[in-house]
Amino acid sequence: MNIKTEFTEPECEWFRQQCNFTPEELAVFNLRVKANSRVEISMKLNMSESTVDRRLKNIKRKIYKIM
């Protein structure tokens, strides 16, 4: 699943409402759908790349769960 290219904005908004993202997951999700790379996200949110990777893994898990 490629979050940054696979979903339309209405779908992304639906995920924001339905997935119960944590505040950090929501911040990562919002940057990822705007085509930011993992490195860019880590720099913008002041978190390590491994933390960004964990957040993305959790985001994808939650999206799969509601689909």
C-alpha distance (Angstrom), angle and dihedral (degrees) to the residues before:
residue distance angle dihedral
M1 . . .
N2 3.77 . .
I3 3.78 107.4 .
K4 3.78 94.9 -171.3
T5 3.82 97.0 56.8
E6 3.77 109.1 16.8
F7 3.81 103.5 67.6
T8 3.80 134.6 61.4
E9 3.80 120.9 -131.1
P10 3.85 92.8 -104.3
E11 3.81 88.9 52.7
C12 3.80 90.7 48.8
E13 3.80 90.3 50.9
W14 3.80 89.8 50.7
F15 3.82 89.8 52.1
R16 3.81 90.1 50.2
Q17 3.79 89.4 55.3
Q18 3.80 99.7 40.0
C19 3.82 106.7 34.8
N20 3.79 99.5 64.9
F21 3.81 92.2 -135.2
T22 3.78 118.0 -169.2
P23 3.83 114.4 -118.6
E24 3.83 90.0 -100.3
E25 3.80 92.6 47.9
L26 3.79 90.3 49.1
A27 3.81 91.3 51.4
V28 3.82 90.9 50.1
F29 3.82 91.8 45.1
N30 3.81 92.5 50.8
L31 3.79 92.5 50.8
R32 3.80 93.4 43.7
V33 3.81 94.0 53.2
K34 3.81 86.8 53.5
A35 3.84 87.3 60.4
N36 3.79 97.2 -105.2
S37 3.79 114.2 156.9
R38 3.81 122.9 -124.5
V39 3.83 89.1 -103.4
E40 3.81 92.5 50.5
I41 3.80 90.8 48.6
S42 3.80 92.1 49.8
M43 3.81 91.0 50.8
K44 3.82 94.8 45.4
L45 3.82 94.0 47.0
N46 3.80 95.9 36.4
M47 3.80 94.5 -124.1
S48 3.77 132.8 122.6
E49 3.79 122.0 -94.7
S50 3.80 89.5 -115.6
T51 3.82 89.6 56.1
V52 3.81 89.9 49.8
D53 3.82 88.6 50.0
R54 3.82 90.8 51.7
R55 3.80 91.4 48.6
L56 3.82 90.8 49.6
K57 3.80 90.6 49.4
N58 3.82 90.4 51.9
I59 3.81 91.3 45.8
K60 3.80 92.0 52.4
R61 3.81 91.2 46.4
K62 3.80 90.8 53.4
I63 3.81 92.4 46.9
Y64 3.81 91.7 50.6
K65 3.79 89.8 48.2
I66 3.81 93.8 59.6
M67 3.81 97.4 39.9
